[in-house]
């Protein structure tokens, strides 16, 4: 099979957006312990057996159990690892999907009703303007998100304006629910999509 773009631009994995924060030393960040770290720590004289009053304890944290809303970074994490159907690289490495091109409305917030209909719009950027696999890539992104997101999320995948010579035509195909459903019944296309999604974690 001849490739549309035999020499695409490739991002290093260290350049991809991530929620993971790198640990910084005090010398790098200039972080000095805050006075509140000392003030909010339980005083020694209030420890058992002298006092059984609950107190702020910096060893206990409920943060890891707090439900967080799904945000753009989480959507990016779901789709950036999809394999490109033409190259042995991910869509994130090829910059086909980019964090600034993912939009969630209404914006995620912890106070929002979890049953509210939420729209996720993903704009994909093909590696070249005449990419013949743009529809397949868009379909792969749609399938991945529909499988991974809760049922109250509506997924729209479009070609970013001006990045493909036939972006209007591809966008119509990706928005046509009947055409998408028919495409997902095609055994050859299902094979291509499952190969693309093998790398998703």
N, C-alpha and C positions, 0 to 999 in steps of 0.2 A: 504494500500500500504506500502510495506516494504521500508525503507529508505536505500540508499547506504551508507550514512555516518550519523549515528544517533547522532554523537557528533562532529560537525565541529568547527573549530576555529572561534571566532566571534570578530570583531573589534567594539569598542565603537564608536558611531557617532562622538565624539570629536576627534577621531584619523583619520578620513577620510579627505583627502585633500579638501580644499575649497578656493574659491577666497575671501571669507569674511575675512576681517582683524579685529582682535580684537582691541578695543580701548585701548591704553596704556597711563598711566599717565606719567607725566614728571619725577617722581621719578623712574619709571620702565625703561623708554627709555633714560633718561638723556637729553631729547630734551630741548634745550634752543631756544627761538625765534631768528631767524637769522636776521642779519643786513639787508638782502635783503627784509625781511618782512616790515621793517620800510621804507627803501629807495623807494620801489616800491608802497607804499601806496600813494594815492593822497593827496598832501599837503592841509592843511586847507585853506590857502589863495587862492587856485585855485578853490574853490567851488563857486557855483552860489551865487550871481549875478556877481562876479568878472570875471569869466572865463567860457566859454562854450567849452573848448577844451576836447575831449575825453581823458581819462587817464585810466591806469590800475586800475581796481576796483576789489578788492578781493571778493566782494560779488557776482560778475557775473562769471559764468563758463560755457564754451561750452563743457566741458568734457562729460557731461551726454548725449549730442546729437551727439557726434562723433561716427561714425561707427567703430567698432572694428572687426578685423578678428576673425573667429572661431578658437580657439586654443584647445590644449589637455585638459585643465581644463574644458572648456565648453562641450566637448565631454564626459568627465568623469561625469560631472554633469547630462548629459542626460541619461547615462546608469547605473550609480551607484544605482539609486533608483528602478531599475527593481527587482521585487520579484523573489526569487529562487523558482522553481517549486516544490521543495521538503521540504523546510524549510520556516517558516514565517519570513524570514529575507531578506534583499536586497543583491544584488550581491556585492555592495560596502562593506557591513558589513561582508560578508563572504570572502572578498578579492579575489573574482572570477575575478573582474575587478580592475585594479590598474592603477593609473596615469602614472607611468613610462612605462607601456605596451601599451600606445596609441601613435601612430606615425602619423603625418600629413606631406604629401609631395605634393608640395613644402611647406616649412615651412611658417606658417602664417605671413603676414606682411600687414601693413595698405596701403602700396603703390602697392600691388599686384592687378592685374586685377580681378574683381569679377567674371568674366566668365571663368577664367582659370580652367581646370579640376584639381581637388584636390583629392588625395587619402587619405583615413583614414584607417589605419590598427589598429585593436584592437586584442591584444593577450589576451585570457581568460585563467585563471588558475582554473581548476576544484578543488573541495575541496578534492577529492581523485583520485588516478590514474586510477580507473576502473569505473568512474562515467558514468552511463548509460544515463544520461540526458544532457551530454555535447553538443550534437548536438542541442537539444531543446534550451538550454541556448544560444548557438551561434546564432541560428535562431532568438531568442528574441532580442538579441543585434542588429543584422542586421536589423530587422523590425523597431525597435525603431529609429535607426539612419537614415534609409531611409525615414521614415516618418518626421523626425525633421530637417534634413539638407537640404540645397538648392540642386537643381537638378544637379549642376556641381560637386557635391561630390560623389566619388565612394567609397563604403564601402567594406572592406575586414575584415572578422572575422576569426581568426585561433586559434587553441589550442596552447598555449605556448609550445615550444619544451621541451620534457622530463617530462611534467606534467600529461600525460595521456598515458595509455598502448597502445591505438590505435589512437594516435594523427594524423598519416598520413591518416588513413581511415576517421576520423571525418573531417579533413581539406578538403579532396576531396569532401565529402558530402556538406560542407558549401560553397565550391567554385563552385559547379555545379549549374548553374543558372536554368536549367530545373528541377533539383531535388528540388531546393528551391521553385520554382514556383508551382510544384506539391504538395509539402508539405503544402504550404499556401492555397491550395484548400481543404485540409482535415479538415472536421468540428471539429473533436476531437482535432486536433492540434491547430486549430484556437481558440478553447475554452481555451486551456492551455496558448497560447500566450496572449490572451486578459486578462486572469487572472494575468499573470506575469506583464503586462504593466499597470494594474489598478493603481499601486502605483506611476507611473511616473507623475511628475508635470511639 
